[in-house]
Amino acid sequence: MEYKVITSGDDNYPRKLIEHLGEDTPKEICYHGLLELLDHWTMAFFCADAAGGIVLNEMNQVFFTIREYAINYIGSWHSVMETEVFRLGLYFKHNTVTLFTAKGLEKETFDSYLLDRFYPPLHEFPERDEYFRRAKDKELLMLSAVAPDETKQKRRNIMQRNWLSCILSNLVFIPYGPKGSKTYTTAKKIINAKIPVFTLEHSIANDLHELGIPGFNRKTVRALLEKMGAKKPIEKEKPETITPEQITPYKPSGKKIVQNEIKFVKEKDGPEE
């Protein structure tokens, strides 16, 4: 699959990277798909691998509100919680998904991208067909900031990918990132750079609260999203209401079935079981 390259001198190069990074801006970004997705209202999502049932439950509660908004989700989509949001972005038509890989795009394809995340027997996840439909119709975006021939996910490249995802977003959501995790390291960097970020309003996220990251719940997150500029999708015009007078009433057949018209098959006599 042929990838494209955009340099920091191109007009379409993501302006957020230049504004935040200055001279440290990657000179080249490789991509597959629709680069214009980065112009949409974007939310980065990261969650440490060690997250369990409490995080999943609390995170799902918050997403009952988040999913109402038209959002381009961006991330690496590796951990279990991250793949849940990845699938959510594929499920709703008003959402888009940007895939950021730590591999080079000479090696990484839309097929190989899934293998590191949805290996058998998880590879038949419900949104799989929609994923490949969007890839085919160029409704997905895959980014890479490493050498095109890079085959390994090196820690340095992983951290850079996570950092660039945050810079490209309007808001970052980290539901869980305990001390010592790569997610926690990224969270500290986000705070220092004053990038808007939030977490769960739950004690499970106390390590992030101590960094100064505010917690939100299902009810309070709506005000945050709208303050940051998130919008709900524009509703299509509803079809014209059909009145009772427009409905053709059901008319039963005029033929009547009488008993002697119904033929029964007589069972043969046989031994009782």
C-alpha positions, -999 to +999 in steps of 0.1 A: +000+000+000+015+033-011+020+059+016+024+096+013+050+120+029+044+155+041+072+178+052+072+206+078+074+231+049+042+220+032+011+240+036-009+210+048+015+200+075-002+199+109+001+234+123-002+222+159+031+203+157+049+234+145+033+257+171+041+234+200+075+219+189+091+247+169+126+235+158+118+200+172+090+194+148+094+162+128+107+171+094+085+144+078+053+127+086+042+096+066+005+088+063-021+066+047-056+079+042-074+111+049-050+137+064-079+162+068-091+142+098-066+162+118-087+193+111-116+177+130-121+182+167-097+156+180-093+137+213-063+116+222-069+086+244-043+067+265-047+041+292-022+019+310-022-018+303-028-027+340-063-012+340-090-035+353-127-038+357-131-006+378-114+015+352-135-001+324-168+006+343-159+042+351-146+048+317-177+035+300-198+057+322-180+088+310-182+076+274-220+076+276-216+113+273-185+116+252-199+094+224-227+120+218-201+143+202-185+144+168-149+134+176-118+123+158-101+098+182-064+096+179-040+071+197-020+040+195-049+017+203-028-010+220-041-016+255-075-033+262-091+000+272-077+018+241-091-009+218-125-003+234-124+033+223-110+024+189-141+002+184-164+029+196-150+053+170-157+027+143-192+020+156-206+055+155-209+072+120-203+107+135-168+096+148-135+092+130-104+073+140-067+082+135-042+054+139-007+064+151+019+037+147+055+034+160+065+014+129+074+027+094+047+028+067+068+007+043+060-022+067+028-011+085-005-016+067-041-014+077-040-053+079-008-055+100-020-027+123-047-050+136-025-080+141-007-063+171-040-054+187-067-080+177-048-113+174-068-146+173-093-153+186-100-115+190-095-108+153-131-112+145-142-082+165-177-068+155-164-036+139-138-053+117-158-049+085-164-013+091-127-008+097-117-022+063-146-004+046-133+029+060-098+020+050-109+012+015-130+044+012-102+065+027-121+074+058-093+063+082-059+080+088-027+062+097+003+083+108+040+075+114+068+098+124+096+072+121+117+060+092+095+042+066+116+010+069+113+007+107+099-027+117+102-026+155+082-007+181+111+009+200+104+026+233+118+059+220+094+058+190+065+047+212+070+077+235+073+101+206+041+087+190+022+092+222+035+127+226+027+137+191-008+123+194-014+146+224-001+176+206-024+169+176-055+167+199-078+194+213-082+174+245-065+143+261-083+117+281-062+094+304-085+073+326-057+054+342-019+059+344-002+046+376+032+057+386+059+039+367+039+034+336+046+050+302+012+065+304+022+083+336+054+096+320+033+110+291+008+125+316+036+145+334+048+158+300+013+169+291+009+188+323+043+206+318+033+216+283-002+228+295-021+206+270-057+202+281-061+168+298-086+150+321-091+117+339-117+099+359-134+113+390-124+082+409-098+071+434-084+047+409-069+077+391-053+093+422-018+092+408-030+114+379-050+136+403-017+142+422-002+156+390-029+181+388-051+164+362-088+170+370-113+142+372-147+142+355-177+119+355-206+112+332-225+143+342-197+169+345-177+159+314-203+175+291-194+210+302-157+203+297-162+190+261-183+220+251-159+244+268-131+229+246-152+233+215-166+198+209-198+198+190-226+173+186-232+160+150-257+179+129-289+160+128-303+151+095-338+163+087-364+140+101-386+123+075-421+138+071-445+124+097-470+099+083-506+105+094-531+078+100-550+089+068-520+081+047-518+045+058-536+020+036-557-002+059-553-040+058-580-058+040-583-096+047-588-120+018-624-126+009-619-164+006-630-184+037-614-217+046-639-243+057-630-274+076-635-299+048-610-281+026-582-289+050-566-323+043-549-342+071-524-369+067-534-400+086-506-414+107-499-451+103-506-473+132-475-485+149-462-497+183-462-472+211-428-462+224 
